[in-house]
């Protein structure tokens, strides 16, 4: 089941990141991972973004991904965990892609660049045949 969930989270595929807004309500936005590991998802954002401010205040968040056209039918994964905000050169180099120059003209050294590292603590994989808790 973990392998199925990982297919939904591959770099470049769309995911939804849900944070807690300043008013306490959930705040969702589309993102994509730039790197995945067995225990972490890496993303990139700007320090001027609402999500950065929300994650500074409360790092607990939800990552959601779905594929209605999976070869095995509908599948979705929900992962709850914490986000680390990384601002060091090694993390920036790991997460950087040249296609981000449109967002960050200063490249990976742009002072607005922040790397997000999500570590899931629990999760659920939902398929056409049922739901399974993921052991993380």
C-alpha positions as CSV (number, residue, x, y, z in Angstrom):
1,X,0.0,0.0,0.0
2,X,2.9,2.4,0.7
3,X,4.1,2.0,-2.9
4,X,0.6,3.0,-4.1
5,X,0.6,6.1,-1.9
6,X,4.2,7.0,-3.1
7,X,3.0,7.0,-6.8
8,X,0.6,9.8,-5.9
9,X,3.4,11.9,-4.3
10,X,6.1,11.7,-7.0
11,X,7.9,14.9,-7.8
12,X,5.9,17.1,-10.2
13,X,2.5,15.6,-9.5
14,X,-0.1,17.9,-8.0
15,X,-0.9,17.7,-4.3
16,X,-2.9,19.8,-1.9
17,X,-1.3,21.3,1.1
18,X,-3.7,22.2,3.9
19,X,-2.4,24.5,6.7
20,X,-4.2,26.4,9.5
21,X,-5.0,30.0,8.5
22,X,-4.6,33.0,10.7
23,X,-8.3,32.8,11.5
24,X,-8.1,29.1,12.6
25,X,-9.8,27.8,9.5
26,X,-8.2,25.3,7.1
27,X,-6.4,26.9,4.1
28,X,-5.7,24.7,1.1
29,X,-3.6,25.3,-2.0
30,X,-2.1,23.3,-4.9
31,X,1.5,22.5,-4.7
32,X,3.9,19.9,-6.1
33,X,6.7,18.0,-4.5
34,X,10.2,18.5,-5.8
35,X,11.7,15.5,-4.0
36,X,10.3,12.5,-2.2
37,X,11.9,10.3,0.3
38,X,10.6,7.3,2.3
39,X,9.8,9.6,5.2
40,X,9.7,13.1,3.8
41,X,8.3,15.3,1.0
42,X,10.2,18.4,-0.1
43,X,8.5,21.5,-1.6
44,X,9.5,25.1,-2.3
45,X,7.7,28.3,-1.6
46,X,8.4,32.0,-0.9
47,X,8.8,33.7,2.5
48,X,6.2,36.2,1.4
49,X,3.5,33.5,1.0
50,X,0.6,33.0,3.4
51,X,1.5,29.3,3.7
52,X,5.0,30.3,5.0
53,X,3.4,32.5,7.6
54,X,0.9,29.9,8.6
55,X,3.5,27.2,8.9
56,X,5.7,29.4,11.0
57,X,2.8,29.8,13.4
58,X,1.6,26.2,13.3
59,X,3.7,23.5,11.5
60,X,1.1,20.8,11.7
61,X,-0.5,20.3,8.3
62,X,-2.2,17.8,5.9
63,X,-0.9,16.7,2.5
64,X,-3.6,15.3,0.1
65,X,-3.2,13.6,-3.3
66,X,-5.6,11.8,-5.5
67,X,-5.7,10.0,-8.8
68,X,-9.2,9.2,-10.2
69,X,-7.5,7.7,-13.3
70,X,-5.2,5.3,-11.5
71,X,-4.9,1.9,-13.3
72,X,-6.6,0.3,-10.3
73,X,-9.4,2.8,-10.1
74,X,-9.8,5.8,-7.7
75,X,-7.1,6.3,-5.1
76,X,-6.3,9.0,-2.6
77,X,-3.8,9.5,0.2
78,X,-4.1,11.8,3.2
79,X,-1.0,12.4,5.3
80,X,-0.9,14.3,8.6
81,X,2.4,15.6,9.9
82,X,4.7,18.5,10.5
83,X,6.5,20.9,8.1
84,X,10.0,22.1,8.6
85,X,11.0,25.4,7.1
86,X,14.6,25.2,5.9
87,X,16.6,28.2,4.8
88,X,20.1,26.7,4.4
89,X,22.2,26.4,1.2
90,X,22.2,22.6,1.2
91,X,18.4,22.4,1.4
92,X,18.0,25.0,-1.3
93,X,20.3,23.2,-3.6
94,X,18.4,19.9,-3.0
95,X,15.0,21.4,-3.8
96,X,16.0,23.9,-6.5
97,X,14.9,23.5,-10.2
98,X,15.8,26.1,-12.9
99,X,12.1,26.3,-13.8
100,X,11.6,28.2,-10.6
101,X,13.5,31.2,-11.9
102,X,10.1,32.8,-12.9
103,X,9.1,32.8,-9.3
104,X,12.5,33.5,-7.8
105,X,14.7,35.6,-10.3
106,X,17.6,35.4,-7.9
107,X,17.9,31.7,-8.3
108,X,18.4,29.4,-5.3
109,X,20.1,32.2,-3.5
110,X,17.0,34.4,-3.7
111,X,16.3,35.6,-0.2
112,X,12.6,34.9,-0.7
113,X,13.2,31.1,-1.3
114,X,12.2,28.8,1.5
115,X,12.3,25.0,1.4
116,X,9.5,23.0,3.0
117,X,10.2,19.5,4.3
118,X,7.1,17.6,5.3
119,X,7.4,14.6,7.6
120,X,4.2,12.5,7.9
121,X,3.2,11.1,11.2
122,X,0.1,9.2,10.1
123,X,-1.8,8.6,6.9
124,X,-4.7,6.9,5.2
125,X,-4.8,5.4,1.7
126,X,-8.4,5.2,0.2
127,X,-9.1,3.1,-2.8
128,X,-12.2,1.7,-4.5
129,X,-12.0,-1.4,-2.3
130,X,-11.6,0.4,1.1
131,X,-9.4,2.4,3.4
132,X,-6.1,1.4,5.0
133,X,-4.2,3.2,7.7
134,X,-0.6,3.7,6.7
135,X,2.1,2.7,9.1
136,X,4.7,5.5,8.9
